[in-house]
Amino acid sequence: SFRGEHSALVLHVWLVLRRLREEGESGKALAQTLYDTFQDDVEHRVHAEGVRVRVNKWLNELEQGFYGSALAYDNALRSGQGDLAKVLHRNVFHGTDDASNARAQRLERYVRRELGCLAATDGKAVREGRVRFSGVE
């Protein structure tokens, strides 16, 4: 669904943006370009979903959702183990049921592993877009 795909994209864009913060000014500029490209893609996907009425309202809500999710992910990483799974349960799985809670715990392990992999990835490779994600186990 659009909502599920968007949530997954938000998570992965956040992962890369978080890594780009470590790259100084060149990373900051690239992070802005990545974010702008992401927002352009969101707009195209909203139109592809057939939304013709209140498009700007949709886009504004999705953008605010991105910022809210990114802030929640950052805060959860700072606060400790377990909080990230709760935030993922709410933001990716939309807190739907207990089964999604178990999936959120698996997704937390994935996110932490990918953060580690991104941290170990050479800055030049990150700036050139040579970033790969592994599967969720």
Beta strands, then each sheet from edge to edge (+ up, - down):
end
